[in-house]
Amino acid sequence: KQWYQRRVIEAIKDKRKRQRKRHKTQTSDNTAILKLPYINEATSRKFRDAVKHSGLPVKIVEKPGRRLKDLLTDSRPLDKAKCTNKNCRTCESLSPSLDNGDCMSRNTIYKITCTLDNCMETYGGETYRPLYHRFDEHYRSAANPTAKSYVDKPLAKHYRDKHPKYNGNPKLKLEIVDKGSSLIDRKIKEAKFLVHNKPSLNDKSELNNLTQFLVP
């Protein structure tokens, strides 16, 4: 009896190993995971059909959105997160003339301008996270342009090539140029911004990849 139980347990372990291996193969590094909120089956089917016909290596993962119950039980549902850092470099870099968001803003399309020595070269991007998370990454790469971890980053390349003798803090101006409601919406708006404004610090291959989100 004990021998039979051990055999059953080993068989279950082997089955789980095979399932994990199969799942890992299906979601390889070449496959992008696109997380979308579940709305209804008809909408989900349209998303799956669009990805299938695009031929892109994308796997859709649906997740439930916030329920009405969650919103109603939230003690302060309309409150927005506010910056509590008195020396927030993101808030200091945001253009004061544009009152369209702050460092805590999410789902943003943004533009960064290098103002060192009136350089004025620009970079455009998008992020789902609070803006300060993404801007801090850009700021650190510009502040450490020779670090191995930042060697291929656009602002690190810029400060390394255009301002090699400068050792101070990066001079960067930040603007929120638009906001999106979803990943696809952000990508479309980012692509439009890059096509129309042609920021000099964005890689050409990045622009080519984003144009797929624009309908001719």
Salt bridges, closest charged atoms under 4 A:
GLU41 OE2 - ARG48 NH2 2.79
ASP70 OD1 - ARG67 NH2 3.21
ASP74 OD2 - ARG66 NH2 3.81
ASP79 OD2 - ARG76 NE 2.30
GLU126 OE1 - ARG186 NE 2.60
GLU126 OE2 - LYS187 NZ 3.09
ASP136 OD1 - ARG89 NH1 3.35
GLU137 OE1 - ARG129 NH2 3.00
GLU137 OE1 - ARG134 NH1 2.67
GLU175 OE2 - LYS111 NZ 3.61
GLU175 OE2 - LYS173 NZ 3.60
ASP178 OD1 - LYS189 NZ 3.85
ASP185 OD2 - LYS189 NZ 3.38
GLU190 OE1 - LYS187 NZ 3.92
